[in-house]
Amino acid sequence: MNLHSNLQRLKKSKKIIELFLLFVVTPLLLLLPISIRIKITYLFLAIAYIFAVSIRKKSSSNQKKAGSNRSKILVQIGIRFIIIAIGTTLILFFQEREALFNVMLNKPFLWLKFNAVYVLVSVIPQEFIYRTFFTKRYQKLINNEFFFILLNAALFSLAHIWFRSWVVLGFTFVGGILFIKTYLKTKSVWLVIIEHSIYGVWLYTVGYGKIFMFPV
């Protein structure tokens, strides 16, 4: 019994260290003024490790499928999008009116190309790492769902620290909460990718591209 308990504690400790190295050290390392080679090497190793673990550990059979409420979630996403769209448009209208829909209206081809690259290179990898991998790997480690959601959102926000912007950290923290809640309810990474893409593309479209270092 003691041996079993010790093994469980050891596994838990290893996962905590793993989580720290992957989701805390990685973004902070990218922020430091050190060799770009070290940053790229560490990032490559972290992604390779996540990929290797994901391949080895298939979806556990005891995870509940939550497809039945996807229609309801889609409606919720639609309502959230309308609220976000109205809110962000009004804020920009009063703060920086000239930025409203600037890229889409004046550089439509750039807008189209970048949105495609953004979804493929940024959104899809982020959601597989921060929602699918993170949930399957660490949900049992953190029994409290409320804390799990906050931790996931905080680490997702931390991944954007290299933008050096409190606005970006705020946007991504709120987005992280919405995305992980959607994933936990539906177990559909593709639904979360759609939600993430809608919000990200909208922010670029309405005129917030500059703070996210999107091409304007």
N, C-alpha and C positions, 0 to 999 in steps of 0.2 A: 504493500500500500504506500509506504514511504517512498519507495523507488518510483512508483507511478506518479506520485505527487511531485517529486523532484524533477522528473522528466517533463511534466506539464509546465512547471515553473521555468525550466530551462527553455522550452519551446516558446513560452510567452516572452521571456526576456530577449530571446533572439529576434522575435518579431518586432518588439519595441525598438531594438537597436536598428533593425532593418528599416522600419518606418522612419526613424530619425535620420538615418543616412540618406534615404531616397527622397524624402519629402521636406526635410528641413535643411540638411547640409547642402544638397544640390542647388536650390535657388540662392542660398547665401553665398555659396562658392562662386556662382556666376556673377554675383554682385561685387566680389572682391577684385581689387586691381592686381590681378596675377596673370601669368602667361595664358594666352588664349588656347595654347595647346593643352595645358592642364585642364582648363574648363571643358574643352571639347572631348578630351579623353575621358574625364569623369562622367560627363553627360552621356557619352556613348556607352560606357560600361553600365551606368544606371539603367538606361533604356534596354540594353541587351539583357541585363539581369531580369528586368520586369518581363520582357518577352519570353525568356527561358522559363521563368516560374509560371507564367500564364499558359505556356504550352504543356508543361508538366502537370499542372493542376487544372484539370478540366472542371467545368461547372459542377459543383457538388450537387448530388441528387436530392439533398434535403432542402435546397433552396426553393421557396415557394414561387410558383408562377403566378404572376399577377396580371395576366392579359385581360381579364374580364372588366377591369376598370379603366382600360386605356381610352375609351371614348370619353369618359368623364374627365380624364386628365387632359385630353386634347382640348376640351371646352375650357378647362381652367387655364391652360397655356394661352389660348386665344384671348381670354379675358385679361390675363396678366399682360399680354403683349399690348393690348389696346391701352391699358393704364400706363404702361411704360412709354409707349409711343406718344401719348398725349403729354405726359409729364416732361419727357426729354425735349419734345418740340417746344413746349412753353418756356422751359428754362433757357434753351438756346435762343429763342425768339427775343427774350428780354436781356440776355447777357451778350450774345454774339450773333446778331441777326444775319450778318453777311455770310456766316458759315452754313446757314440752313440749306441743306440739299446741294451744297456747292459742287462737290465732286461728281455726283450723279448727273447734274444738269450741265456742267461745263467739261467734264472728262468722262463721258459715259463708258468708253472702252476700258479705261483704267479702272473704273468702278466695277465693271463686269469681271475683268481679269483678276483683280485683287480679291474679290469676293470668292471666286472659285478657288484660288490659292489658299485663302484664309480657311475655308471649310476643310479642304483636303490636308493641309500641312499643320494647321493649328487645332481646329475644333475636334476632328476625329481622333487624333492621337491623345489629346487632353482627356477626352471623355472615356476612352478605353483605359487610360492610366488612372485617372482620378475618380471614376465612378465604377467601372467594371472590376479592374484589378484591386483597387483600394477596398471596395466593399467585400469582395470574395476573400481577400487576404486578411482583413483586419476587423470585420464586423463582429466576429465571435470574440475578438480580443477586447472589444469595448461594448459591454452589454447594454449600457444606457443609450437608447436611440437618440435622444436629444443631444447628448454630448458627442455622439458619433457624427451627427449632422453638423454641429458647430465645428468640430475638429476638421472634418473634411472640407468645409467651406473656408476655414482659416488657412489650411494648408494650400488650398487652391488659390486663395488670394496671395499667399506668400510666394507662390510660383511666379507671380507678376511683380515682385518687388523691384526687379531690375528696371522697371519703368520709372522708378523713383517719383511716384505720384500717389498721393493719398486718395485722389479721385478714382484712379484706376483700382487701387486696393479696395475701396468702398464698393465700386461697381462689381468687381470680381467676387467679393465676399457675399454680396446679396445674390449674385448669379450662382455661386457655389451652393448656397442654401437651396435655391430653386431646383438646381440640377440634381443634387443628391436626393432631394425629396421625391422628385419625379422618378428617379431610378429605383429607389426603394419601394415605391408604390407599384411600378410596372415591370421591373427587372428587364427593361428594354433599353439597351444602350443607344439604339438607333433613334428612338423617340427623344432621348436626351440630346443626341447630336442635332436633331431637327430643332429642338428648343434652343439650344446654345447657338446654332447657326442663325436662327431668326433674330435673336436679340443682338448678336454681334454684327450681323449685316445691317440691321436697323441703325445701330449706333454709328456705323460708318456712313450709312445713307443720310441720316438726318444731319450729321455734321460734327460728330465727336471723334473723327479719325485722327486728328492731331494729337490728342492726349494718349492715344493708343499706338502712336508712331506709325499709323497707317499712311500710305502715300496720299498726299493731298495736292 
